[in-house]
Each structure stands twice: as structure tokens, then as C-alpha cells.
């Protein structure tokens, strides 16, 4: 069961034009990584608990056959909150036994097989994946013992009062008793019910709640974290392949173009003469980096265009964005179809909504 009902507000303006689950990480939709991870660990049936706005996701993934899974969609007529959304979707799907529940906006390579084994061996009623972070006060934070049994769970505690740096990483294993604790009345229809009521209540009842620490984990919830997700995955993939530049197949890179650091080039992309791409950087399918242009520490989506002599640094360019010849931008986020005129220097940190035109 994948929870995918959020509006992606922290990733705006990118998510004005595209669902967060479909934003590209190394030129693949974010949700695809979660689905592939589940399939690798033997999951063959997945239900997306989602809002009506998820039709775009259904159009992209269909029934999941291309990924080797059976994918179905449970659409909410109104926001149900995390606990009630899972219960209603599980009931509609006829789910029984141990239920794998996860967030759809997380980049992870979770060892689900290991997590299931630990869950069963410990006799847990609920298991929660955990990740160490530098800013735990932004998340649900746990206190654990030496065996990673969760002794307390606090949602977004005041800074400095968090019991540890281990946070709720967005994958849970529910035994049937967990869903029986979700009321069918309106008391469960609110945001954060699982984190603020359900999980602490299970711990208070003396039932075992087991923790399991993840390896690679990124909350893709803001432009800064989105860039970090691309960087971390690029480091992982490049390390596994033993290559600094990946995905060159089908692209056209000029002989005198300079590619340094870790770079991912999408199919059909063009990098012009004398252009410089300084990683970590991702160039999307059919994107264009003009002659003498500089792209550094940035992510370009499909069909984005950086004009000749332009400079793009620390930025995200959505699909079909155009940065004119000689233009400059730093730490900017330009949503699909935005245009920046030749020679224009955007304010640092600029945000452009889809289709915006800067003359």
C-alpha cells in the first residue's frame, strides 16, 4: 500500500505542473524507484491510496505490467489522513496478513526482505523503517533500545527536545491489529493520525513496535532535497558502474565539451561545442546545452534548453524550460515551460511558475 495523496506543496513551483511522484530522479520518475524496490523484494501487488489528482500517475504507470507488478488505485473522494486512507484502501483491496505500507515521495533502497524477517523474528505488531538525519525535529522521531525496539514516538518535537536522530522513514509493516485500531468514524479523518495517535497508542498498549534502519534514504520534499536526492543516487549509481559520466547512449556531446564530476546525460540530449557541465548534474532526455554554456550542480528535465553562453548553477529546470543565450541563474527553480530572455540575469533563488516569461 503506497500513500500518495499529498499535494507536493514544498516542491512548488515544480509540482504545479507535475505530480511529485512523477518528478524525475536521474531521468526516471520518483515513484518508479519505490515500485522497482518493492518488486525486487517479492512484492507483486501494489495499491496506491491517492487523491483524485493522481490520474496523471495512473496514466503513466497504468496497471504496472511494465514493472512486473499488479498496480491498482484507490481514489479518495476527500482527504482521509494516513491511517484511514490505508484502512479504506486495504479493505477495498481485500488485503490480509502483514501489510507493507509506504510513502510514495521517498527515495530509498530499503532492504524490505530484511525488514520483514526482523519484523517476524521479533514478533512485532508494527515495524517502522528509520533513518538518521541532522534535523530530526522536522519529522516523527523515535526512542529505541539496543534491539531497536521503539519505546516512544514523537511527531515533530520542539528543536532540542527530540529523543534521538532516528526518524520515521516512511515504510511500515502492519499486522491486522494495527488497522483494527483505526476508527471508522471521523476521529481518524485527519492529517497525522497515524503518527500522533495510532503509533503512540500501540506503544502505550505494550505491543512491540520494531525499528529497522535504512541505507539510502531521502525525503524528496523541497527543491534542495530534490537536488540532494539526484546527487546521492548519482553517486551510488556511478560508483556501482565505475564511471563518472553515465547514460551517454543516444546523446550528442561535442568533442570539446567538458564534463567534470558526476554527470548523467539523458537519451537524445545535446551538449554543444565548448560547453561545460560540472557535476553533480543531470541533463534530461532531449535537453540542450548550447555552445559555450555552463551547467553546474543542476538538474535539467526533458527538453529543457540552456542557450549558448548561458550559465545555470545550483538550479532545477523543468520540462521545456528555455534559458536564453547568455542568461544567468543561480539556485533557481523554473517550472515547466518557463522562459528566460537572452542576456537576462535572474535574481538568485528565483522561482518561476509554469509558463512564466521573463523578458
Order of alpha helices (4+ residues) and beta strands (2+ residues): beta-beta-beta-alpha-beta-alpha-beta-alpha-beta-beta-alpha-beta-beta-beta-beta-alpha-alpha-beta-beta-alpha-beta-beta-beta-beta-beta-beta-beta-beta-beta-beta-beta-beta-beta-beta-beta-beta-beta-beta-beta
